[in-house]
Amino acid sequence: LEVAITERARALEADRLAVRSSAVGEGPEGGSRTCAGQFLSLINVPVADVVDAYKQVVASRFSERALAYRISSGLLEVDTPMAVLVLPVIQARASGIMYTRNPSDPKNRELWITSTSGFGMDIASGSTPADLFIVSRKRKHEVLESHVAAKPEKLVMSPTGGFDRQSLSEEAGRTASLGAEAIRILAGHGIRLESYFETAQDVEWAQDDSGQIWILQTRPLALADA
């Protein structure tokens, strides 16, 4: 197994890899639980360390948090099988999270995009400042509101693996991390994802150094009662 993982990792021809968890079971009835955030994901892993990273991700399936989640949800272990995905890492100019509906008012005709410079792993926890763009769901995806946060630093890939925090100048930190055209493209992706999955989506995305938008992950969005 170690030989197979190492050979396939090298075949990706990438210096740095993401070793990510992905729960492929949502319970026997396919309920609304997604296991989101319960398992470990490691980003910027050197190819030489990919087997050790794989073991860490598999082991996270039996962490106290993951076990408590399964017990509280009434799920058996066999109800939540987990895959480990090994992927090339995108060098992120900006990244963030998109909600294809307003979580507290799903009937409202808007979607939300949070964005920060560099890698956005800390956005979901609220531990890093992020820009917020409230965008119309209509075809032109007009920006209805824009809230640009003061961002004193950004996460960048460390040469040895993992991440370093890089200070931003005051001007760079107060500049919007995502441009109008990228917002429009991202909103369009969000509408198509929602249409395909037939429910509102919670989407992780990144913009690379060339400006291209990448969808990293999408899952059902938890909504307030309409």
C-alpha positions in Angstrom: 0.0 0.0 0.0 2.8 2.4 0.8 4.5 1.7 -2.5 1.2 2.2 -4.4 0.5 5.5 -2.6 4.0 6.8 -3.2 4.1 5.8 -6.9 0.7 7.5 -7.6 1.8 10.6 -5.6 4.9 11.0 -7.7 2.8 10.5 -10.9 0.9 13.7 -10.0 4.2 15.6 -10.8 3.6 18.1 -8.0 6.1 19.2 -5.4 3.4 19.8 -2.8 0.3 17.8 -2.1 -3.0 18.1 -0.3 -3.9 14.9 1.7 -7.6 15.4 2.4 -10.3 13.4 4.1 -13.7 12.9 2.6 -16.6 11.2 4.2 -18.5 9.2 1.6 -21.4 8.1 3.8 -24.1 10.3 5.3 -25.9 7.6 7.2 -28.2 4.7 6.2 -31.0 7.0 4.9 -28.6 9.5 3.3 -29.6 12.2 5.8 -28.4 15.8 6.0 -25.3 15.2 8.1 -22.1 15.7 6.2 -19.3 14.9 8.8 -17.9 18.3 7.8 -14.8 19.2 9.7 -14.7 15.9 11.7 -11.6 14.4 10.0 -8.1 15.7 9.4 -6.9 17.3 6.2 -3.2 18.2 5.6 -2.2 20.8 3.0 1.3 21.4 1.5 2.6 18.0 2.2 6.0 17.1 0.5 5.8 14.0 -1.7 8.3 12.2 0.6 5.9 12.6 3.5 2.6 11.5 1.8 2.5 8.1 3.4 2.8 9.5 6.9 0.1 12.1 6.1 -2.2 9.3 4.8 -1.8 7.5 8.1 -2.6 10.7 10.1 -5.7 11.3 8.1 -7.0 7.7 8.5 -6.3 7.8 12.2 -8.4 11.0 12.5 -11.4 8.9 11.8 -11.1 7.6 15.4 -10.4 10.9 17.1 -12.4 11.9 20.2 -14.2 14.5 18.1 -15.1 12.2 15.3 -16.3 9.4 17.7 -18.4 11.9 19.6 -20.0 13.1 16.4 -20.9 9.6 15.3 -22.4 8.7 18.7 -24.4 12.0 19.0 -25.7 11.5 15.4 -26.7 7.9 16.0 -24.4 6.7 13.3 -22.6 3.4 13.2 -19.0 3.3 12.1 -20.0 1.5 8.8 -22.4 4.4 8.0 -19.5 6.9 7.5 -16.8 5.4 5.4 -13.9 7.8 4.7 -11.8 8.2 1.6 -8.3 9.9 1.6 -7.7 12.1 -1.4 -4.2 13.1 -2.6 -4.3 16.1 -4.9 -1.9 18.8 -6.1 -2.0 22.0 -4.1 -3.1 25.2 -5.8 -0.9 28.2 -5.1 -3.7 30.4 -3.8 -3.7 34.1 -4.5 -7.1 34.2 -2.7 -9.4 31.7 -1.2 -12.6 31.4 0.9 -16.1 30.1 1.3 -19.3 30.7 -0.7 -22.8 30.1 0.5 -25.2 29.9 -2.4 -28.0 31.1 -0.1 -28.2 33.5 2.8 -28.1 30.9 5.7 -30.5 32.9 7.9 -32.9 33.9 5.1 -32.8 31.3 2.3 -35.6 32.9 0.3 -33.5 36.0 -0.1 -32.2 36.3 -3.7 -28.5 36.6 -2.7 -25.4 34.5 -2.1 -22.5 35.2 0.2 -18.8 35.0 -0.6 -16.1 35.3 2.0 -12.5 35.8 0.8 -9.0 36.4 2.1 -5.6 36.8 0.6 -3.6 33.6 0.3 -4.9 30.4 1.9 -8.1 30.6 3.8 -8.0 27.6 6.2 -8.8 29.9 9.2 -11.9 31.5 7.7 -14.4 28.8 8.8 -13.3 29.1 12.4 -13.5 32.9 12.4 -9.9 33.3 13.5 -8.8 35.3 10.5 -10.4 38.5 9.1 -12.1 38.0 5.7 -13.8 40.1 3.1 -17.6 39.6 2.6 -19.3 40.1 -0.7 -23.1 39.8 -0.8 -24.0 39.0 -4.4 -27.2 38.9 -6.4 -28.3 35.5 -7.6 -29.5 37.0 -10.9 -27.5 36.3 -14.0 -25.3 39.4 -13.9 -24.4 38.7 -10.3 -24.2 42.3 -9.2 -22.3 42.9 -5.9 -25.0 44.2 -3.5 -22.7 44.8 -0.5 -19.0 44.7 -0.1 -17.3 44.6 3.3 -13.5 44.7 3.1 -11.7 43.6 6.3 -8.3 44.8 7.4 -6.1 41.8 6.8 -2.7 42.2 8.6 -1.3 38.9 7.2 -1.9 36.0 4.9 -1.1 32.3 5.0 1.5 31.1 2.5 3.0 27.7 1.9 6.2 27.0 3.8 9.2 25.5 2.0 9.4 22.7 4.5 5.6 21.9 4.5 2.7 23.4 6.2 2.2 27.2 6.3 3.8 30.4 7.3 2.2 33.7 8.2 3.3 36.6 5.9 2.7 40.2 7.0 0.9 42.4 4.6 1.4 46.2 4.2 -1.5 48.3 5.4 -2.5 49.1 1.8 -2.4 45.5 0.7 -4.3 44.4 3.8 -7.1 46.9 3.2 -7.5 46.0 -0.5 -10.3 43.6 -1.5 -8.9 40.1 -1.9 -11.2 39.3 -4.9 -12.0 41.4 -8.0 -15.5 42.0 -9.5 -15.0 39.6 -12.4 -13.8 36.8 -10.2 -16.8 37.4 -7.9 -19.1 37.1 -11.0 -17.5 33.9 -12.2 -17.5 32.4 -8.7 -21.2 33.2 -8.2 -22.0 31.6 -11.5 -20.3 28.4 -10.4 -22.3 28.5 -7.2 -25.6 28.8 -8.9 -24.7 25.8 -11.2 -23.6 23.7 -8.2 -26.8 24.4 -6.4 -28.8 23.5 -9.5 -26.9 20.2 -10.0 -27.2 19.1 -6.3 -30.7 20.5 -6.0 -30.0 22.1 -2.7 -28.1 25.2 -1.3 -24.3 24.6 -1.2 -21.4 25.5 1.1 -18.5 25.8 -1.3 -14.7 26.0 -0.6 -12.9 27.7 -3.5 -9.5 29.2 -4.4 -8.1 31.5 -7.0 -4.6 30.6 -8.3 -1.8 33.0 -9.3 -3.1 33.1 -12.9 -6.5 34.3 -11.7 -8.4 31.0 -12.4 -11.1 30.0 -10.0 -11.0 26.4 -8.6 -13.8 24.7 -6.7 -12.1 22.7 -3.9 -15.1 21.2 -2.2 -18.9 21.5 -1.9 -21.4 20.2 0.6 -25.1 20.9 1.5 -25.5 24.2 3.3 -27.3 24.2 6.7 -30.2 26.7 6.5 -32.5 28.3 8.9 -36.2 27.2 8.5 -37.6 29.1 5.6 
